[in-house]
Amino acid sequence: MSETQGIKTVLHPVTDLAAAKAVFTALLGVEPAHDAEYYVGYETAGQHIGLVPGGAQQGMTGPVAHWHVADIEAKLAEVTAAGGSVQNPVRDVGGGRLVATVTDRDGNVLGLLQDR
């Protein structure tokens, strides 16, 4: 069994990126580190906070905490063997970053993230 590196990334689905960016910039007290029409991300207090426009269409019903792992395929196998269900399989979201989401038996969405 492999350990996680903790929750370091939380993604929030948003419908109005400009409005959400204004709120999160005020909340976090920093400007976005990544600011594009398809994603806005903040680096603060050792965490990455992301705004995902159209996240609901990707199955995000609320914020998704992403557990950082050394081997996403191995962790996905462990979690599904324990009863989790794959919601979104492993995919590269750019820069060598791999993400996947699973649900537990209660429907909670758990994100997995691996930086190469």
N, C-alpha and C positions, 0 to 999 in steps of 0.2 A: 504494500500500500504506500503510495507517495503522498507526501505532505503538500499543502498549498502554501503559497507565499502571502496569503491573506487577501482581503478585499482592498483593492487599490483603485478600481475603476467602477463608477456608477453611471449608467446611461439612462437618460430621461427621454421618453417619447414626447414630441411637441408638435402642435399643429401650426403655430405661428412662431417661426424661428426668431424673427426680430423682437417680438414681445418677450419671448422666453429669454433671449440673450440679455435684454435690459434688466430683467428680474434677477437672473443668475449673476450678472456682473455686479449689481448692487449687493446681492447676498454675499458673494465670495470676496468682493473688494479688490478684484484683479480683472484685467482685460483678458479676453480669450487668448490662449496660446495658438489655437488653430481656429480660423474663422473662414468658413466657406458656406456656400448655399446648401450643401448637402450634409454639413456637420459643423458644430461649434464645440470646441473642447477647451477646458480650463485645467491648469496645473496649479494646485494649491494644497498646502499642508500634507504633501506626500501622496496626494490622491489626484486622479484624473476624473473630472466631472464632464460628461458629454451630453449634448443636446442632439437628438436624432429626429429630424423632420420626417414625418410619415412613419414614425416608429410603430404606430398602431397597425399599419399594413404589414409590418414584419412580425406581428404577434406580440408586440410589447403592450401590455395592459397597464403598465405603471413602470416605475424605476426598476432597473435590473442591476443588481450588484454582481460584479464580475470577480471571481476568485482567480488570482494569478497562479499559474501552475508551470512547472518545468516541462512537462510532457502532456499536452492536451489530449492526444489520442489515448494514452494510458489512463488518464484521469476520467475521460469520457467512458471508457470501458469499465472502470471501477464503479462509477456512479450508476451506469445502466445495469450492471450485474447486481447492484444493491436494490434495484427496483425503480430507478429513474427512467424517464422516457426522453429520447432526443426530440427537442422542439426544432432546433436549427442545427444541422451538422456542421462540422468544422469547415471554416472558410477563411481565406486570406483577405483581410480588409485593407491591405496596403502596408508597405514598409516591413513586411515579414511578420506582421501581427496576425495571429490566428485566434478566432473566436468561435464559440459554440454555445448553445443554450440547451438546457435540459429542464424537465419539470419533475418535481418529486410527486409522491402519491397524492398530495393534497393540492396539486396544481401550481405550487410556487415555482416561479421561474428562477433558475440558477444559471448565471453566466460563468463561462470558463474562458480564460485568456492566456495565451502563450506568446511571449516575445521571443523571436529567434535570435 
